[in-house]
Amino acid sequence: VAEVSILNYGIGNAGSILNMLRKLRVSAEIVSAPAPVAAAQRLVMPGIGAFDACVQALTEAGLREAVLEFAASKRPLLGICVGMQMLTLGSEEGSLPGLGLIRAHTARFAAREGLRIPHMGWDRVHWLLPAHPLACNMSEDSRFYFVHSFRVTCESPANCLATCEYGEEFAAAIASDNVAGVQFHPEKSHRFGLQLLKNFASA
Amino acid sequence: MNSLRPRVIPCLQFSGGELLKTRRFRDPQYLGDPINAVKLFNDLECDELVVVDIRATLERREPDYAMIEEFAAEAFMPLTYGGGITSVEQIRCILSIGIEKVVIGAAAPDGALIAAAAAVFGSQSIVVAIDVKKTLLGRREVCTRSGTHTLAGAARLRRGDAAGRGRRAVRAIHRPGRCARRLRPGVDAGRERGGSDSGDRLRRRRQSGRYPRSTALEQRRRRGGWHYVRAAR
């Protein structure tokens, strides 16, 4: 079994995450069925596009239960972009419930004069929990590539791993025990993203 | 912060495994291996990168998926591909390889493709290329197919707008010494308006005496065929 398994449920960009893990010389594979998910060491859940479309695709692929069981087994799980939003209780963007693995909510950026939505481009993130394995060796000037119109807020500040500011402060990374999520795309964020995936692969 | 820092996005042109530099979309010069160039720009940590197959449409080729896959393997930044895209299925295939955005050029006047692609993949991953060329009259025209065909620019821009495209890349072909200069949308509004203001400009020039009242070119324009003639170089 590979060190990192990347979940493919029909939506999302598993290819570029696989490329970056290869660059790190981490053995990685793409999984799309419940059995390999159950056997995985670490699981990455990507996501792109609409919240409901992602949740529905995950459910239809029979992977929703598999991911919940994986998370309950205390093995590391990382959600990326909409994959992170799916870890929350739900999103304003859709009507389907999220996985609810982290007590947080996903909502649209508040409309503001001069604020372009989506939030697209490189931005700095502020790491609030430097002791967390994912935040290991992250400098204060680390910057990441974001593309999103919806942002996550945690019910408890203890779950907020990193913040970013775009019109308002939002959670750029969230974590609860073995489950974590990042709003940005580490697979497209040069050495900063490499560091994050390296941290995840050694978590 | 309400705004992000500006992104610098180099644009590489290639064809048949060769990285090319053109001037005014002509005189291609061989520069080296495109995959190596992508790797170099990745090492330089540029914000994003655009790679365009400049002959795919002219040669009626499918996008070179094997090549795109090699680009994606070298680029740990948002990567945009353009060249030869005519269908949603092709876009699906390119994005699944690990490309972030696609450029639609020759197929853009058919607004249906832009609308369909934006609906499926989100407007943030669809870029409409608008190549602008200055003609002998100083007018600006929108071209496709590496500048070999011109269109009624204003109509094309509007079609792109209505279709909800995410971004547009405006490039000026006529700039001396450079094949393409990316212009920031909104900064050079005159250029973006394409052909829409060209009639006014012609009239202004005539009034100011800087332009002869009647020339062969203007007669041609009056006949209404001007927008569709093959670009005079």
Interface residues (C-beta under 8 A of the other chain):
Chain A: N13 G15 S16 L18 N19 M20 R22 K23 I48 G49 R112 G114 L115 R116 P118 H119 M120 G121 W122 D123 Y145 V147 E165 Y166 G167 H185 E187 K188 S189 H190 R191 G193 L194
Chain B: M1 N2 S3 L4 R5 R7 N42 E45 D47 A72 A73 F76 M77 P78 L95 S96 I97 G98 E100 F121 G122 Q124
